[in-house]
Amino acid sequence: MLNIIRSLNYSARRDTVIWITILTMLILPVFILFLAGILDGESLPNITPSIYFASRNMATVFFFQCFAIMIFSCKLVASDAGDKTINYEFLAGHSRNRIFIGRMIAGIIWGAGLVFLLMIIPFVYLYLLYGWGYETDMGNVLIRCALVFFPILRICSLSIMLAFVSRSAGKGIALSYAIFMIVVLVTSIFQDLLEINVTYSTGMTNAAFLLVSDNARYVISEGRKIQLYDTAVTGEMVWKTISVSLIFSALYLIIAYVNFKKKDRD
């Protein structure tokens, strides 16, 4: 199983699409920060991690990072499906269980782990450059960011399932994108037209709930008028995010496993 993971990691590190996606995800936060600064008439040095979160720029970046989740997950799981690599893994003596688990782990490492790391990186360099800021509570924001890992895992698991079922990275990405856009459309209708809040029903809305704070008030601090955002983390937010995400993630992976187990060799 470890050899399968190493082989997939080796192939991923030499995949041009994956490197382009990583580079794009690294540049995107900087681009959005500069764009937000221009629109607000501010310079980049005024954008602290606190402002980055409070201004919803982080939520905007995450929307695009969902596409990276789809690309990484599907390519790690099924990028070699066309050349029948799985057959060689069978011939090498690997069982179906080991092949599935190895590919699943690689998909989660890249699709969930790497994207979560890319999400956190802007916090690191903004904090090192400008400090945290005053608009949000650092501890609460970091807890919210940690909780976002679970919706990321949920989206990643869905993409892994689609890649396994379709036996194709391209089809998996296309299906993941189609489902993602349908979710965006349906949730927009529910929230904007019907005024029904959708929070934990999908991974995207769950992540948006964690990365957006609508409650704010103005306070005077050190002679400055500051908009202070309520980023408090409730027990309900924690247990629902974790439990619902893990349940759906397990369901998606079980479906993928059953499908992979029953299908004949490629």
DRENPA-3360 file (N, C-alpha, C; in nm, 2 decimals, always signed):
BEGIN
1 = MLNIIRSL = +0.08/-0.12/+0.00/+0.00/+0.00/+0.00/+0.09/+0.13/+0.00 ~ +0.19/+0.13/+0.08/+0.28/+0.24/+0.08/+0.35/+0.26/-0.05 ~ +0.38/+0.15/-0.12/+0.44/+0.17/-0.26/+0.34/+0.23/-0.36 ~ +0.21/+0.20/-0.34/+0.11/+0.26/-0.42/+0.10/+0.41/-0.40 ~ +0.10/+0.45/-0.27/+0.10/+0.59/-0.23/+0.22/+0.67/-0.28 ~ +0.34/+0.60/-0.27/+0.46/+0.67/-0.32/+0.46/+0.68/-0.47 ~ +0.41/+0.58/-0.54/+0.40/+0.59/-0.69/+0.30/+0.70/-0.73 ~ +0.19/+0.71/-0.66/+0.10/+0.82/-0.70/+0.15/+0.96/-0.67;
9 = NYSARRDT = +0.22/+0.97/-0.55/+0.29/+1.10/-0.52/+0.39/+1.13/-0.62 ~ +0.47/+1.03/-0.66/+0.57/+1.05/-0.76/+0.51/+1.11/-0.89 ~ +0.40/+1.04/-0.94/+0.34/+1.09/-1.06/+0.28/+1.23/-1.05 ~ +0.22/+1.25/-0.93/+0.16/+1.39/-0.91/+0.26/+1.50/-0.91 ~ +0.38/+1.47/-0.85/+0.48/+1.57/-0.85/+0.54/+1.61/-0.99 ~ +0.51/+1.52/-1.09/+0.55/+1.54/-1.22/+0.43/+1.58/-1.32 ~ +0.32/+1.61/-1.26/+0.20/+1.64/-1.34/+0.19/+1.79/-1.35 ~ +0.20/+1.84/-1.48/+0.20/+1.98/-1.51/+0.07/+2.05/-1.46;
17 = VIWITILT = -0.04/+1.98/-1.48/-0.17/+2.04/-1.44/-0.18/+2.07/-1.29 ~ -0.12/+1.97/-1.21/-0.12/+1.99/-1.07/-0.03/+2.10/-1.02 ~ +0.08/+2.12/-1.09/+0.17/+2.23/-1.05/+0.11/+2.36/-1.09 ~ +0.04/+2.37/-1.21/-0.03/+2.49/-1.25/-0.13/+2.53/-1.15 ~ -0.21/+2.43/-1.10/-0.31/+2.45/-1.00/-0.25/+2.50/-0.87 ~ -0.14/+2.44/-0.82/-0.08/+2.49/-0.70/-0.03/+2.63/-0.71 ~ +0.03/+2.66/-0.83/+0.08/+2.80/-0.85/-0.03/+2.90/-0.85 ~ -0.14/+2.86/-0.91/-0.26/+2.95/-0.92/-0.32/+2.97/-0.78;
25 = MLILPVFI = -0.32/+2.86/-0.70/-0.38/+2.88/-0.56/-0.29/+2.96/-0.47 ~ -0.16/+2.96/-0.50/-0.06/+3.05/-0.43/-0.08/+3.20/-0.47 ~ -0.10/+3.22/-0.60/-0.11/+3.36/-0.65/-0.24/+3.42/-0.62 ~ -0.35/+3.34/-0.62/-0.48/+3.39/-0.62/-0.51/+3.48/-0.49 ~ -0.47/+3.44/-0.37/-0.49/+3.52/-0.25/-0.43/+3.66/-0.27 ~ -0.30/+3.66/-0.32/-0.23/+3.79/-0.34/-0.30/+3.88/-0.44 ~ -0.35/+3.82/-0.55/-0.42/+3.89/-0.65/-0.55/+3.95/-0.59 ~ -0.63/+3.87/-0.52/-0.75/+3.92/-0.46/-0.73/+4.03/-0.35;
33 = LFLAGILD = -0.62/+4.01/-0.28/-0.58/+4.11/-0.18/-0.55/+4.25/-0.25 ~ -0.47/+4.24/-0.35/-0.44/+4.36/-0.42/-0.56/+4.43/-0.49 ~ -0.65/+4.34/-0.54/-0.77/+4.39/-0.61/-0.86/+4.45/-0.50 ~ -0.88/+4.39/-0.39/-0.96/+4.44/-0.28/-0.90/+4.58/-0.23 ~ -0.77/+4.58/-0.22/-0.70/+4.71/-0.18/-0.73/+4.82/-0.27 ~ -0.72/+4.79/-0.40/-0.74/+4.89/-0.50/-0.89/+4.94/-0.50 ~ -0.98/+4.85/-0.48/-1.13/+4.89/-0.48/-1.16/+4.97/-0.35 ~ -1.09/+4.93/-0.24/-1.12/+5.00/-0.11/-1.03/+5.12/-0.09;
41 = GESLPNIT = -0.94/+5.14/-0.19/-0.85/+5.26/-0.17/-0.74/+5.24/-0.07 ~ -0.71/+5.11/-0.04/-0.61/+5.08/+0.06/-0.49/+5.02/+0.00 ~ -0.38/+5.02/+0.07/-0.26/+4.95/+0.02/-0.25/+4.82/+0.09 ~ -0.17/+4.73/+0.03/-0.16/+4.60/+0.08/-0.11/+4.59/+0.23 ~ -0.02/+4.68/+0.27/+0.03/+4.67/+0.41/-0.09/+4.69/+0.51 ~ -0.20/+4.75/+0.47/-0.31/+4.76/+0.56/-0.40/+4.64/+0.58 ~ -0.37/+4.54/+0.50/-0.44/+4.41/+0.50/-0.38/+4.31/+0.59 ~ -0.43/+4.30/+0.71/-0.38/+4.20/+0.81/-0.46/+4.07/+0.79;
49 = PSIYFASR = -0.42/+3.96/+0.86/-0.50/+3.84/+0.85/-0.64/+3.86/+0.90 ~ -0.65/+3.95/+1.00/-0.78/+3.98/+1.06/-0.88/+4.04/+0.95 ~ -0.82/+4.14/+0.87/-0.90/+4.20/+0.76/-0.92/+4.10/+0.65 ~ -0.82/+4.02/+0.63/-0.84/+3.91/+0.52/-0.96/+3.82/+0.55 ~ -0.98/+3.79/+0.68/-1.09/+3.71/+0.71/-1.22/+3.79/+0.72 ~ -1.22/+3.90/+0.78/-1.34/+3.98/+0.80/-1.40/+4.04/+0.67 ~ -1.31/+4.06/+0.58/-1.36/+4.12/+0.45/-1.42/+4.02/+0.35 ~ -1.42/+3.89/+0.40/-1.47/+3.78/+0.32/-1.38/+3.74/+0.20;
57 = NMATVFFF = -1.26/+3.80/+0.19/-1.16/+3.77/+0.09/-1.12/+3.62/+0.10 ~ -1.11/+3.57/+0.22/-1.07/+3.43/+0.24/-1.18/+3.34/+0.19 ~ -1.31/+3.38/+0.21/-1.42/+3.30/+0.16/-1.42/+3.30/+0.01 ~ -1.39/+3.41/-0.05/-1.38/+3.42/-0.19/-1.27/+3.33/-0.25 ~ -1.15/+3.33/-0.18/-1.04/+3.24/-0.23/-1.08/+3.10/-0.21 ~ -1.15/+3.06/-0.10/-1.19/+2.92/-0.08/-1.28/+2.87/-0.19 ~ -1.37/+2.96/-0.24/-1.46/+2.92/-0.35/-1.38/+2.86/-0.46 ~ -1.27/+2.93/-0.50/-1.19/+2.88/-0.61/-1.10/+2.76/-0.57;
65 = QCFAIMIF = -1.07/+2.76/-0.44/-0.99/+2.64/-0.39/-1.07/+2.51/-0.40 ~ -1.20/+2.52/-0.40/-1.28/+2.40/-0.42/-1.25/+2.33/-0.55 ~ -1.22/+2.41/-0.66/-1.18/+2.35/-0.78/-1.05/+2.28/-0.77 ~ -0.96/+2.33/-0.69/-0.83/+2.26/-0.66/-0.85/+2.13/-0.60 ~ -0.95/+2.12/-0.50/-0.98/+2.00/-0.43/-1.03/+1.89/-0.54 ~ -1.11/+1.93/-0.63/-1.16/+1.84/-0.73/-1.04/+1.79/-0.82 ~ -0.96/+1.88/-0.86/-0.85/+1.84/-0.95/-0.75/+1.75/-0.88 ~ -0.71/+1.79/-0.76/-0.61/+1.70/-0.69/-0.67/+1.57/-0.66;
73 = SCKLVASD = -0.79/+1.56/-0.60/-0.85/+1.44/-0.56/-0.87/+1.34/-0.68 ~ -0.93/+1.39/-0.79/-0.95/+1.31/-0.90/-0.83/+1.26/-0.97 ~ -0.73/+1.35/-0.99/-0.61/+1.31/-1.06/-0.53/+1.21/-0.98 ~ -0.52/+1.22/-0.85/-0.45/+1.12/-0.77/-0.52/+0.99/-0.77 ~ -0.65/+0.99/-0.77/-0.72/+0.86/-0.77/-0.73/+0.79/-0.91 ~ -0.75/+0.87/-1.01/-0.78/+0.81/-1.14/-0.70/+0.87/-1.26 ~ -0.60/+0.94/-1.24/-0.53/+1.00/-1.35/-0.46/+0.89/-1.44 ~ -0.43/+0.78/-1.39/-0.37/+0.67/-1.46/-0.47/+0.56/-1.50;
81 = AGDKTINY = -0.60/+0.59/-1.49/-0.70/+0.49/-1.52/-0.69/+0.45/-1.67 ~ -0.66/+0.55/-1.75/-0.66/+0.52/-1.90/-0.55/+0.43/-1.94 ~ -0.43/+0.42/-1.87/-0.32/+0.34/-1.91/-0.32/+0.20/-1.84 ~ -0.43/+0.17/-1.77/-0.45/+0.04/-1.70/-0.35/+0.01/-1.59 ~ -0.30/+0.12/-1.52/-0.20/+0.10/-1.42/-0.25/+0.01/-1.31 ~ -0.38/+0.02/-1.28/-0.44/-0.07/-1.17/-0.42/-0.21/-1.20 ~ -0.42/-0.25/-1.33/-0.40/-0.39/-1.37/-0.26/-0.44/-1.32 ~ -0.16/-0.35/-1.34/-0.02/-0.38/-1.30/-0.01/-0.39/-1.15;
89 = EFLAGHSR = -0.09/-0.31/-1.08/-0.09/-0.32/-0.93/-0.15/-0.45/-0.89 ~ -0.25/-0.50/-0.96/-0.30/-0.64/-0.93/-0.19/-0.74/-0.96 ~ -0.12/-0.73/-1.07/-0.02/-0.83/-1.11/+0.10/-0.82/-1.01 ~ +0.12/-0.71/-0.95/+0.23/-0.69/-0.85/+0.19/-0.76/-0.72 ~ +0.07/-0.81/-0.71/+0.03/-0.88/-0.59/-0.05/-0.80/-0.49 ~ -0.09/-0.67/-0.53/-0.17/-0.59/-0.44/-0.31/-0.63/-0.44 ~ -0.38/-0.64/-0.33/-0.52/-0.67/-0.32/-0.60/-0.55/-0.36 ~ -0.73/-0.57/-0.39/-0.82/-0.46/-0.42/-0.83/-0.36/-0.30;
97 = NRIFIGRM = -0.83/-0.42/-0.18/-0.84/-0.33/-0.06/-0.72/-0.24/-0.05 ~ -0.60/-0.29/-0.07/-0.48/-0.21/-0.06/-0.48/-0.11/-0.17 ~ -0.52/-0.15/-0.29/-0.52/-0.05/-0.40/-0.61/+0.06/-0.37 ~ -0.73/+0.03/-0.33/-0.83/+0.13/-0.30/-0.78/+0.22/-0.18 ~ -0.74/+0.16/-0.07/-0.69/+0.24/+0.04/-0.58/+0.33/+0.01 ~ -0.48/+0.28/-0.07/-0.36/+0.36/-0.11/-0.40/+0.48/-0.19 ~ -0.49/+0.46/-0.29/-0.54/+0.57/-0.38/-0.62/+0.66/-0.30 ~ -0.71/+0.61/-0.21/-0.79/+0.70/-0.12/-0.70/+0.79/-0.04;
105 = IAGIIWGA = -0.60/+0.73/+0.03/-0.51/+0.81/+0.11/-0.44/+0.92/+0.03 ~ -0.39/+0.88/-0.08/-0.32/+0.98/-0.17/-0.41/+1.09/-0.21 ~ -0.53/+1.05/-0.24/-0.63/+1.15/-0.28/-0.66/+1.25/-0.17 ~ -0.68/+1.20/-0.05/-0.71/+1.28/+0.07/-0.59/+1.37/+0.10 ~ -0.47/+1.32/+0.10/-0.35/+1.39/+0.13/-0.34/+1.52/+0.03 ~ -0.36/+1.49/-0.10/-0.35/+1.60/-0.19/-0.47/+1.69/-0.20 ~ -0.59/+1.62/-0.20/-0.71/+1.69/-0.22/-0.76/+1.77/-0.10 ~ -0.74/+1.71/+0.02/-0.78/+1.78/+0.15/-0.66/+1.84/+0.22;
113 = GLVFLLMI = -0.55/+1.76/+0.24/-0.44/+1.81/+0.32/-0.37/+1.93/+0.25 ~ -0.34/+1.92/+0.12/-0.26/+2.02/+0.05/-0.35/+2.15/+0.03 ~ -0.48/+2.13/+0.00/-0.56/+2.25/-0.01/-0.58/+2.32/+0.12 ~ -0.59/+2.25/+0.23/-0.60/+2.31/+0.36/-0.48/+2.39/+0.39 ~ -0.36/+2.34/+0.36/-0.23/+2.41/+0.37/-0.23/+2.53/+0.29 ~ -0.28/+2.53/+0.16/-0.28/+2.64/+0.08/-0.38/+2.75/+0.13 ~ -0.48/+2.71/+0.20/-0.58/+2.80/+0.26/-0.52/+2.88/+0.37 ~ -0.43/+2.81/+0.45/-0.37/+2.87/+0.57/-0.25/+2.96/+0.54;
121 = IPFVYLYL = -0.18/+2.93/+0.43/-0.06/+3.01/+0.40/-0.07/+3.16/+0.40 ~ -0.18/+3.22/+0.34/-0.19/+3.36/+0.35/-0.20/+3.42/+0.49 ~ -0.25/+3.34/+0.58/-0.25/+3.39/+0.72/-0.11/+3.40/+0.77 ~ -0.03/+3.30/+0.73/+0.11/+3.30/+0.78/+0.19/+3.42/+0.74 ~ +0.19/+3.45/+0.61/+0.28/+3.56/+0.56/+0.22/+3.69/+0.59 ~ +0.09/+3.71/+0.60/+0.03/+3.83/+0.64/+0.05/+3.86/+0.79 ~ +0.05/+3.76/+0.87/+0.08/+3.77/+1.01/+0.22/+3.81/+1.04 ~ +0.32/+3.74/+0.96/+0.46/+3.77/+0.98/+0.49/+3.92/+0.93;
129 = LYGWGYET = +0.42/+3.96/+0.83/+0.44/+4.10/+0.78/+0.38/+4.21/+0.86 ~ +0.25/+4.19/+0.90/+0.18/+4.30/+0.95/+0.11/+4.27/+1.09 ~ +0.13/+4.16/+1.15/+0.07/+4.13/+1.27/-0.08/+4.08/+1.25 ~ -0.15/+4.05/+1.35/-0.29/+4.00/+1.33/-0.39/+4.10/+1.29 ~ -0.40/+4.21/+1.37/-0.50/+4.31/+1.34/-0.60/+4.31/+1.46 ~ -0.70/+4.40/+1.44/-0.79/+4.42/+1.55/-0.94/+4.38/+1.53 ~ -0.97/+4.35/+1.40/-1.11/+4.33/+1.37/-1.17/+4.19/+1.41 ~ -1.09/+4.09/+1.43/-1.14/+3.96/+1.47/-1.05/+3.91/+1.59;
137 = DMGNVLIR = -1.11/+3.81/+1.65/-1.03/+3.73/+1.76/-0.95/+3.62/+1.69 ~ -0.82/+3.63/+1.72/-0.73/+3.54/+1.65/-0.76/+3.39/+1.68 ~ -0.79/+3.36/+1.81/-0.81/+3.22/+1.85/-0.94/+3.17/+1.78 ~ -1.04/+3.25/+1.78/-1.17/+3.20/+1.72/-1.16/+3.18/+1.57 ~ -1.08/+3.27/+1.50/-1.07/+3.26/+1.36/-0.99/+3.13/+1.33 ~ -0.88/+3.10/+1.41/-0.80/+2.99/+1.38/-0.88/+2.86/+1.41 ~ -0.97/+2.86/+1.50/-1.06/+2.74/+1.53/-1.15/+2.72/+1.41 ~ -1.21/+2.83/+1.36/-1.29/+2.83/+1.24/-1.22/+2.77/+1.12;
145 = CALVFFPI = -1.10/+2.81/+1.10/-1.02/+2.76/+0.99/-0.99/+2.62/+1.01 ~ -0.96/+2.57/+1.13/-0.93/+2.43/+1.16/-1.06/+2.35/+1.12 ~ -1.17/+2.40/+1.16/-1.30/+2.33/+1.13/-1.33/+2.32/+0.98 ~ -1.28/+2.41/+0.90/-1.30/+2.41/+0.76/-1.24/+2.28/+0.70 ~ -1.14/+2.23/+0.76/-1.08/+2.10/+0.71/-1.18/+2.00/+0.69 ~ -1.29/+1.99/+0.77/-1.39/+1.88/+0.76/-1.48/+1.90/+0.64 ~ -1.53/+2.02/+0.61/-1.60/+2.04/+0.48/-1.50/+2.01/+0.36 ~ -1.38/+2.05/+0.37/-1.28/+2.02/+0.27/-1.27/+1.87/+0.25;
153 = LRICSLSI = -1.26/+1.79/+0.35/-1.26/+1.65/+0.35/-1.38/+1.59/+0.28 ~ -1.49/+1.65/+0.31/-1.62/+1.61/+0.25/-1.63/+1.63/+0.10 ~ -1.58/+1.75/+0.06/-1.58/+1.78/-0.09/-1.48/+1.69/-0.16 ~ -1.36/+1.66/-0.09/-1.26/+1.58/-0.14/-1.31/+1.43/-0.16 ~ -1.38/+1.38/-0.06/-1.44/+1.25/-0.06/-1.54/+1.23/-0.17 ~ -1.62/+1.33/-0.20/-1.72/+1.33/-0.31/-1.64/+1.32/-0.44 ~ -1.54/+1.40/-0.46/-1.46/+1.39/-0.58/-1.39/+1.26/-0.60 ~ -1.34/+1.20/-0.49/-1.28/+1.07/-0.50/-1.38/+0.96/-0.54;
161 = MLAFVSRS = -1.50/+0.97/-0.48/-1.61/+0.88/-0.52/-1.64/+0.89/-0.67 ~ -1.66/+1.01/-0.72/-1.69/+1.03/-0.86/-1.58/+0.98/-0.95 ~ -1.45/+1.00/-0.91/-1.34/+0.95/-0.99/-1.34/+0.80/-1.00 ~ -1.36/+0.74/-0.88/-1.36/+0.59/-0.88/-1.48/+0.54/-0.96 ~ -1.60/+0.59/-0.95/-1.71/+0.54/-1.02/-1.70/+0.56/-1.17 ~ -1.65/+0.68/-1.21/-1.64/+0.71/-1.35/-1.51/+0.65/-1.42 ~ -1.42/+0.60/-1.33/-1.29/+0.54/-1.38/-1.21/+0.64/-1.46 ~ -1.22/+0.77/-1.43/-1.15/+0.87/-1.51/-1.14/+1.00/-1.43;
169 = AGKGIALS = -1.02/+1.05/-1.43/-0.99/+1.18/-1.36/-1.07/+1.29/-1.43 ~ -1.07/+1.30/-1.56/-1.14/+1.40/-1.63/-1.29/+1.40/-1.60 ~ -1.35/+1.28/-1.61/-1.49/+1.27/-1.58/-1.52/+1.30/-1.44 ~ -1.43/+1.26/-1.35/-1.45/+1.29/-1.21/-1.45/+1.44/-1.18 ~ -1.36/+1.51/-1.24/-1.35/+1.66/-1.23/-1.47/+1.72/-1.29 ~ -1.52/+1.68/-1.41/-1.63/+1.73/-1.47/-1.76/+1.71/-1.39 ~ -1.78/+1.59/-1.33/-1.89/+1.56/-1.25/-1.89/+1.64/-1.12 ~ -1.77/+1.65/-1.06/-1.76/+1.73/-0.94/-1.79/+1.88/-0.96;
177 = YAIFMIVV = -1.74/+1.93/-1.07/-1.77/+2.07/-1.11/-1.92/+2.09/-1.13 ~ -1.99/+2.00/-1.20/-2.13/+2.01/-1.23/-2.21/+2.01/-1.10 ~ -2.18/+1.91/-1.01/-2.25/+1.91/-0.88/-2.22/+2.03/-0.80 ~ -2.10/+2.08/-0.80/-2.06/+2.20/-0.73/-2.15/+2.32/-0.77 ~ -2.16/+2.34/-0.91/-2.23/+2.45/-0.96/-2.38/+2.44/-0.93 ~ -2.43/+2.31/-0.94/-2.57/+2.29/-0.90/-2.60/+2.33/-0.76 ~ -2.51/+2.29/-0.67/-2.52/+2.33/-0.53/-2.52/+2.48/-0.51 ~ -2.43/+2.55/-0.58/-2.42/+2.69/-0.57/-2.56/+2.75/-0.61;
185 = LVTSIFQD = -2.61/+2.70/-0.73/-2.74/+2.76/-0.78/-2.85/+2.73/-0.68 ~ -2.86/+2.61/-0.64/-2.98/+2.57/-0.55/-2.97/+2.65/-0.42 ~ -2.85/+2.65/-0.36/-2.84/+2.72/-0.23/-2.87/+2.87/-0.24 ~ -2.83/+2.93/-0.36/-2.86/+3.07/-0.38/-3.01/+3.09/-0.39 ~ -3.08/+3.00/-0.46/-3.22/+3.01/-0.46/-3.29/+3.00/-0.33 ~ -3.24/+2.91/-0.25/-3.30/+2.89/-0.11/-3.27/+3.01/-0.02 ~ -3.15/+3.06/-0.03/-3.11/+3.17/+0.06/-3.16/+3.31/+0.01 ~ -3.15/+3.34/-0.12/-3.18/+3.47/-0.17/-3.33/+3.49/-0.20;
193 = LLEINVTY = -3.39/+3.39/-0.25/-3.53/+3.40/-0.29/-3.63/+3.35/-0.19 ~ -3.59/+3.23/-0.13/-3.68/+3.17/-0.03/-3.65/+3.21/+0.11 ~ -3.53/+3.27/+0.13/-3.48/+3.32/+0.26/-3.47/+3.20/+0.36 ~ -3.43/+3.08/+0.31/-3.40/+2.96/+0.39/-3.25/+2.94/+0.40 ~ -3.20/+2.95/+0.52/-3.05/+2.93/+0.53/-3.01/+2.78/+0.52 ~ -2.91/+2.76/+0.44/-2.85/+2.63/+0.41/-2.71/+2.63/+0.47 ~ -2.69/+2.56/+0.57/-2.56/+2.56/+0.64/-2.48/+2.43/+0.63 ~ -2.53/+2.33/+0.70/-2.46/+2.20/+0.71/-2.50/+2.10/+0.60;
201 = STGMTNAA = -2.59/+2.14/+0.51/-2.64/+2.04/+0.41/-2.53/+2.01/+0.31 ~ -2.44/+2.10/+0.28/-2.34/+2.08/+0.18/-2.20/+2.13/+0.24 ~ -2.10/+2.07/+0.18/-1.96/+2.11/+0.23/-1.93/+2.25/+0.20 ~ -1.98/+2.30/+0.08/-1.95/+2.44/+0.05/-2.02/+2.54/+0.14 ~ -2.15/+2.52/+0.17/-2.22/+2.61/+0.25/-2.17/+2.60/+0.40 ~ -2.13/+2.49/+0.44/-2.07/+2.47/+0.57/-1.94/+2.55/+0.58 ~ -1.85/+2.54/+0.48/-1.73/+2.62/+0.48/-1.75/+2.77/+0.48 ~ -1.85/+2.81/+0.40/-1.89/+2.95/+0.39/-1.94/+3.00/+0.52;
209 = FLLVSDNA = -2.01/+2.92/+0.59/-2.06/+2.96/+0.72/-1.95/+2.98/+0.82 ~ -1.85/+2.90/+0.81/-1.73/+2.92/+0.90/-1.64/+3.03/+0.86 ~ -1.64/+3.07/+0.74/-1.54/+3.17/+0.69/-1.61/+3.31/+0.67 ~ -1.73/+3.32/+0.71/-1.80/+3.45/+0.69/-1.87/+3.48/+0.83 ~ -1.85/+3.61/+0.87/-1.91/+3.66/+0.99/-1.99/+3.78/+0.95 ~ -2.12/+3.78/+0.97/-2.21/+3.89/+0.94/-2.23/+3.99/+1.05 ~ -2.20/+3.95/+1.17/-2.23/+4.03/+1.29/-2.10/+4.12/+1.32 ~ -2.12/+4.25/+1.33/-2.01/+4.34/+1.36/-2.06/+4.46/+1.43;
217 = RYVISEGR = -1.97/+4.52/+1.50/-2.01/+4.65/+1.57/-1.88/+4.74/+1.56 ~ -1.90/+4.87/+1.57/-1.79/+4.96/+1.58/-1.75/+4.99/+1.72 ~ -1.62/+4.99/+1.74/-1.56/+5.02/+1.87/-1.45/+5.12/+1.85 ~ -1.42/+5.19/+1.96/-1.30/+5.28/+1.96/-1.19/+5.22/+2.03 ~ -1.07/+5.20/+1.96/-0.95/+5.13/+2.02/-0.83/+5.22/+1.98 ~ -0.76/+5.26/+2.08/-0.64/+5.34/+2.06/-0.67/+5.46/+1.97 ~ -0.78/+5.52/+1.99/-0.82/+5.64/+1.92/-0.87/+5.62/+1.78 ~ -0.89/+5.49/+1.74/-0.93/+5.46/+1.61/-1.07/+5.39/+1.61;
225 = KIQLYDTA = -1.15/+5.42/+1.51/-1.28/+5.35/+1.50/-1.26/+5.22/+1.42 ~ -1.29/+5.11/+1.49/-1.26/+4.98/+1.43/-1.39/+4.90/+1.42 ~ -1.41/+4.83/+1.31/-1.53/+4.74/+1.30/-1.49/+4.61/+1.36 ~ -1.55/+4.57/+1.47/-1.52/+4.45/+1.54/-1.62/+4.34/+1.50 ~ -1.57/+4.22/+1.45/-1.65/+4.12/+1.40/-1.67/+4.01/+1.51 ~ -1.79/+3.95/+1.51/-1.82/+3.84/+1.61/-1.78/+3.71/+1.54 ~ -1.67/+3.66/+1.59/-1.62/+3.53/+1.53/-1.63/+3.41/+1.64 ~ -1.72/+3.43/+1.73/-1.73/+3.33/+1.84/-1.76/+3.19/+1.78;
233 = VTGEMVWK = -1.71/+3.09/+1.84/-1.73/+2.95/+1.79/-1.82/+2.88/+1.90 ~ -1.94/+2.84/+1.85/-2.03/+2.77/+1.94/-2.01/+2.62/+1.94 ~ -2.06/+2.55/+2.04/-2.05/+2.41/+2.04/-2.13/+2.34/+1.93 ~ -2.24/+2.40/+1.89/-2.32/+2.35/+1.78/-2.24/+2.35/+1.65 ~ -2.18/+2.46/+1.63/-2.10/+2.48/+1.51/-1.99/+2.37/+1.50 ~ -1.93/+2.34/+1.61/-1.82/+2.24/+1.61/-1.87/+2.10/+1.59 ~ -1.97/+2.06/+1.67/-2.01/+1.92/+1.65/-2.09/+1.89/+1.53 ~ -2.16/+1.99/+1.48/-2.24/+1.96/+1.36/-2.14/+1.96/+1.24;
241 = TISVSLIF = -2.05/+2.05/+1.23/-1.95/+2.06/+1.12/-1.87/+1.93/+1.12 ~ -1.82/+1.88/+1.23/-1.74/+1.76/+1.23/-1.82/+1.64/+1.20 ~ -1.94/+1.62/+1.27/-2.02/+1.50/+1.26/-2.08/+1.49/+1.12 ~ -2.14/+1.59/+1.07/-2.20/+1.58/+0.94/-2.10/+1.56/+0.83 ~ -1.99/+1.63/+0.84/-1.88/+1.62/+0.74/-1.83/+1.47/+0.74 ~ -1.80/+1.42/+0.86/-1.75/+1.28/+0.86/-1.85/+1.18/+0.82 ~ -1.97/+1.20/+0.85/-2.08/+1.10/+0.80/-2.08/+1.10/+0.65 ~ -2.09/+1.22/+0.59/-2.10/+1.22/+0.44/-1.97/+1.18/+0.38;
249 = SALYLIIA = -1.85/+1.21/+0.44/-1.73/+1.16/+0.38/-1.72/+1.01/+0.38 ~ -1.76/+0.95/+0.50/-1.76/+0.80/+0.51/-1.86/+0.74/+0.41 ~ -1.97/+0.80/+0.39/-2.07/+0.75/+0.29/-2.02/+0.76/+0.15 ~ -1.95/+0.87/+0.11/-1.90/+0.88/-0.02/-1.79/+0.77/-0.04 ~ -1.70/+0.75/+0.05/-1.59/+0.66/+0.04/-1.64/+0.52/+0.04 ~ -1.74/+0.49/+0.12/-1.80/+0.35/+0.12/-1.86/+0.32/-0.02 ~ -1.93/+0.42/-0.08/-1.99/+0.40/-0.21/-1.87/+0.37/-0.31 ~ -1.77/+0.45/-0.30/-1.65/+0.43/-0.39/-1.59/+0.30/-0.37;
257 = YVNFKKKD = -1.58/+0.25/-0.25/-1.52/+0.12/-0.22/-1.60/+0.01/-0.28 ~ -1.73/+0.01/-0.25/-1.82/-0.09/-0.30/-1.82/-0.10/-0.46 ~ -1.82/+0.02/-0.52/-1.81/+0.02/-0.67/-1.68/-0.03/-0.72 ~ -1.57/+0.00/-0.65/-1.44/-0.05/-0.69/-1.43/-0.20/-0.67 ~ -1.48/-0.24/-0.56/-1.47/-0.38/-0.52/-1.55/-0.47/-0.62 ~ -1.66/-0.43/-0.67/-1.75/-0.51/-0.75/-1.71/-0.51/-0.90 ~ -1.65/-0.40/-0.94/-1.61/-0.39/-1.08/-1.50/-0.49/-1.12 ~ -1.51/-0.53/-1.24/-1.40/-0.62/-1.29/-1.28/-0.53/-1.32;
265 = RD = -1.17/-0.60/-1.35/-1.04/-0.53/-1.38/-1.06/-0.44/-1.50 ~ -0.99/-0.33/-1.50/-1.00/-0.24/-1.62/-0.95/-0.30/-1.74;
% end
